[in-house]
Amino acid sequence: MKPIIFTVLLFFPLLALSESPLKLGEDKAFWPHYGIALDISSFGVSTRDDERTFDWSLSVENKDQEQAEFELTFANDNAESTDAFDGSKVKTMDIELNIDYETNRTWGNWGYDSHLFYEREKENDLYIVKHNIEVSPIGIKYDFFETPSFKELSLSYLPTYSYYASEDRDVDDLGKVTIDTFSQKSFMHLIHLKYEDRWFKNLNTRLDLEWRSMHTISKSVGFLDRKNVFKSNFEISYAISDQLSFGYLTSLEKSKQRQSFQQLPETVEEHSLFLSWRIN
């Protein structure tokens, strides 16, 4: 519980920025109104042990994004896979909370960027991810250019604090089962490249690339054990109407942290089809 409270308290000052001088003018309300979207992925395939998934997410974002962009997303992923050792079925449930706030061209092409991420993943009765927290309260963003069809090409740098905890089951010689918790605090350099384009009137593409250089924080010697994490998400969607669209999403993650904590392959790929309904 303490990591969650710490995360909220550390990130809370960002929520007050809607009333700050960053609104760039008093003639226009900073948050005019919000849009709500529900995404459902009824089918997904992962390279992780023949995994089959059913995912849904709910997101809220401001509609007027000329000066700033705010997005809050809650996602719930449910999966069933086959254990590679004994062939038994493994059920997992993963929840994620993601909050992003950024300004556009506050100082020339430069703007402000911030990020909050929380994850918790349960496999049968074990939390393989007990807490996964990333807090980036102060970052910078550079917007390269923008046209009516070319929506975004930007590069961000965000110094990030990370806390990761995982459970592991241990069985002794007498058959007694104990649950051990392992945790790690890290400082990361996060570099984020975003690209979004509308090739035709109803066809939209989006690419997110993230690279993290992670340094474990030790009380005795400071920073140790550097690890690199790479993530990519590519999405293509077609708008049936103003409210309804469908698309394809492919994701790739290469992480030695996941490999060491969860004994998973270093590289995991996921492919899914989704349906998105913009409620308002």
C-alpha positions in Angstrom: 0.0 0.0 0.0 2.8 2.4 0.8 4.2 2.4 -2.8 0.8 3.4 -4.1 0.4 6.3 -1.6 3.9 7.5 -2.4 3.2 7.5 -6.1 0.0 9.5 -5.8 1.6 12.0 -3.4 4.6 12.5 -5.7 2.5 12.9 -8.8 -0.3 15.0 -7.3 1.3 18.4 -8.0 1.0 17.7 -11.8 -2.7 17.6 -11.5 -2.7 21.2 -10.3 -1.0 22.4 -13.5 -4.4 22.9 -15.2 -4.5 26.1 -13.1 -0.9 27.1 -13.7 0.7 29.7 -16.1 1.2 26.9 -18.6 -2.2 27.5 -20.0 -0.7 30.2 -22.2 -3.5 32.7 -22.2 -6.5 33.7 -20.1 -8.9 34.0 -23.0 -9.3 30.2 -23.4 -10.2 27.6 -20.7 -7.4 25.1 -20.3 -9.7 22.0 -20.0 -12.7 22.8 -22.1 -14.1 19.3 -22.0 -13.0 15.7 -22.0 -13.6 12.7 -24.3 -14.1 9.1 -23.0 -13.2 6.0 -25.0 -13.7 2.3 -24.4 -11.3 -0.1 -26.1 -12.1 -3.9 -26.3 -9.7 -6.5 -27.6 -11.7 -9.7 -28.0 -8.8 -11.6 -29.4 -5.0 -11.5 -28.8 -2.0 -13.8 -29.4 1.3 -13.5 -27.5 4.6 -15.3 -28.0 4.6 -16.0 -24.2 3.6 -19.7 -23.8 0.8 -19.7 -26.5 -1.0 -17.0 -24.5 -4.6 -16.0 -25.4 -5.9 -12.7 -24.1 -9.1 -10.7 -23.6 -8.4 -7.1 -22.8 -10.3 -3.9 -22.3 -9.4 -0.3 -21.4 -11.1 2.9 -20.5 -9.4 6.3 -21.3 -10.2 9.9 -20.6 -8.5 12.8 -22.5 -9.1 16.5 -23.2 -10.5 17.2 -26.6 -8.8 20.5 -27.2 -5.2 19.5 -27.5 -3.7 22.5 -29.2 -1.9 23.8 -26.1 -1.7 20.7 -23.9 -2.6 17.0 -23.8 -3.9 15.0 -20.8 -4.8 11.3 -20.9 -5.7 8.9 -18.2 -6.1 5.2 -19.1 -7.1 2.2 -17.0 -6.6 -1.2 -18.6 -7.5 -4.7 -17.6 -5.9 -7.7 -19.3 -7.0 -11.3 -18.8 -5.0 -14.2 -20.3 -4.8 -17.9 -20.3 -1.6 -19.7 -21.2 0.1 -23.1 -21.1 2.9 -23.8 -18.6 6.1 -24.6 -20.5 7.2 -27.3 -17.9 4.1 -29.3 -17.0 1.5 -28.2 -19.6 -1.0 -26.9 -17.0 -3.2 -23.9 -17.6 -2.1 -20.6 -16.2 -4.6 -17.7 -15.8 -3.3 -14.2 -15.4 -4.9 -10.8 -14.7 -3.1 -7.6 -15.2 -4.3 -4.1 -14.3 -2.5 -0.9 -15.4 -3.1 2.8 -14.7 -1.4 5.3 -17.0 -1.5 9.1 -16.7 0.2 11.4 -19.3 0.3 15.2 -19.3 2.3 17.3 -21.8 2.3 20.8 -23.2 2.8 21.6 -26.9 5.3 24.2 -28.0 5.4 26.1 -24.7 8.8 27.6 -25.5 9.2 27.5 -29.3 9.2 23.8 -30.2 9.9 22.7 -26.6 7.3 21.7 -24.2 6.8 19.9 -20.8 6.1 16.2 -20.4 5.2 14.0 -17.4 4.2 10.4 -16.9 2.8 8.1 -14.2 2.4 4.4 -14.6 1.2 1.7 -12.2 0.9 -2.1 -12.8 -0.2 -5.1 -10.9 -0.2 -8.6 -12.4 -1.5 -11.9 -10.8 -0.8 -15.4 -12.1 -3.2 -17.9 -10.5 -2.7 -17.0 -6.8 0.7 -15.4 -7.1 1.5 -11.7 -7.8 4.3 -12.0 -10.4 4.1 -8.2 -10.5 3.1 -7.0 -7.0 3.9 -3.4 -7.8 5.4 -1.8 -10.9 5.6 2.0 -10.5 7.1 4.6 -12.8 7.0 8.3 -11.8 8.3 11.0 -14.2 7.1 14.4 -12.8 9.4 16.6 -14.8 10.4 15.9 -18.4 11.0 17.9 -21.7 9.5 17.3 -25.1 10.5 18.5 -28.6 7.9 18.7 -31.4 9.5 18.5 -34.8 6.6 19.6 -37.0 2.8 19.2 -37.5 0.4 19.3 -40.5 -3.3 18.7 -40.8 -2.7 15.1 -41.7 0.6 14.6 -39.9 -0.6 14.8 -36.3 2.6 14.4 -34.3 6.3 13.6 -34.3 7.9 14.3 -31.0 10.8 13.2 -28.8 10.7 13.3 -25.0 13.3 12.9 -22.2 11.9 12.0 -18.7 14.1 11.3 -15.6 12.1 8.5 -13.9 11.9 6.9 -10.5 10.9 3.2 -10.6 9.8 0.7 -7.9 9.3 -2.9 -8.9 8.2 -5.8 -6.6 7.5 -9.4 -7.4 6.4 -12.5 -5.5 8.0 -16.0 -5.8 6.8 -19.3 -4.3 9.4 -21.4 -2.5 8.9 -25.0 -1.3 11.2 -26.5 1.3 12.2 -30.2 1.7 9.2 -30.8 4.0 6.8 -29.4 1.4 6.1 -26.2 3.2 5.2 -23.4 0.9 6.4 -19.8 1.5 5.8 -16.7 -0.6 8.9 -14.4 -0.9 8.8 -10.8 -2.1 11.6 -9.3 -4.0 11.8 -5.5 -4.8 14.0 -3.1 -6.6 14.3 0.7 -6.7 15.7 2.2 -9.8 16.4 5.5 -11.5 15.8 5.6 -15.2 16.6 7.8 -18.2 13.4 7.4 -20.3 13.4 8.5 -24.0 10.1 8.4 -25.8 9.5 8.9 -29.5 5.9 9.4 -30.7 4.7 9.4 -34.3 1.0 9.7 -35.4 -0.3 10.2 -38.9 -3.6 10.1 -40.8 -2.8 8.7 -44.2 -6.4 8.9 -45.5 -9.6 10.4 -44.1 -10.5 7.5 -41.8 -7.1 5.6 -41.5 -4.8 6.5 -38.6 -1.4 5.1 -37.7 0.5 5.5 -34.4 4.0 4.4 -33.3 5.4 4.6 -29.8 9.0 3.8 -29.1 10.4 3.8 -25.5 14.0 3.2 -24.4 14.9 3.1 -20.7 18.4 3.0 -19.2 17.8 1.6 -15.7 20.1 2.0 -12.7 19.4 0.1 -9.5 19.4 2.2 -6.4 21.5 0.7 -3.5 21.7 2.3 0.0 25.3 1.3 0.3 26.9 2.1 -3.0 24.3 4.2 -4.9 23.6 3.3 -8.5 24.4 -0.2 -9.8 23.4 -2.9 -12.3 22.5 -1.0 -15.4 19.7 -2.6 -17.5 18.2 -1.4 -20.7 14.5 -1.8 -21.5 13.0 -1.3 -25.0 9.3 -1.1 -25.8 7.5 -0.5 -29.1 3.8 -0.2 -29.9 2.4 0.1 -33.5 -1.3 0.7 -34.0 -3.3 1.1 -37.2 -7.0 1.9 -37.0 -9.9 2.7 -39.3 -12.8 5.0 -38.2 -16.2 3.6 -39.1 -17.8 6.7 -37.7 -17.0 9.6 -35.4 -17.6 7.3 -32.4 -16.6 3.8 -33.6 -13.3 2.4 -35.0 -11.4 -0.9 -35.2 -7.8 -1.7 -35.6 -4.7 -3.8 -35.1 -2.0 -3.4 -32.4 1.4 -5.1 -32.2 3.7 -4.7 -29.2 7.2 -5.7 -28.4 9.1 -5.5 -25.1 12.7 -6.4 -24.5 13.4 -6.4 -20.8 16.1 -8.1 -18.7 14.3 -6.9 -15.6 11.2 -9.1 -16.4 13.5 -11.9 -17.3 15.3 -11.9 -14.0 12.2 -11.3 -11.8 9.6 -13.5 -13.6 11.8 -16.0 -15.5 10.1 -14.9 -18.7 11.8 -14.6 -22.2 13.7 -11.4 -22.5 11.7 -10.5 -25.6 7.9 -10.8 -25.7 5.6 -9.9 -28.6 1.8 -9.4 -28.5 -0.6 -9.0 -31.4 -4.3 -8.1 -31.0 -7.4 -6.8 -32.8 -9.4 -4.1 -31.0 -12.7 -2.2 -31.2 -12.8 1.4 -29.9 -16.0 3.2 -28.9 -15.7 6.9 -28.2 -18.5 7.5 -25.8 -18.6 11.3 -26.1 
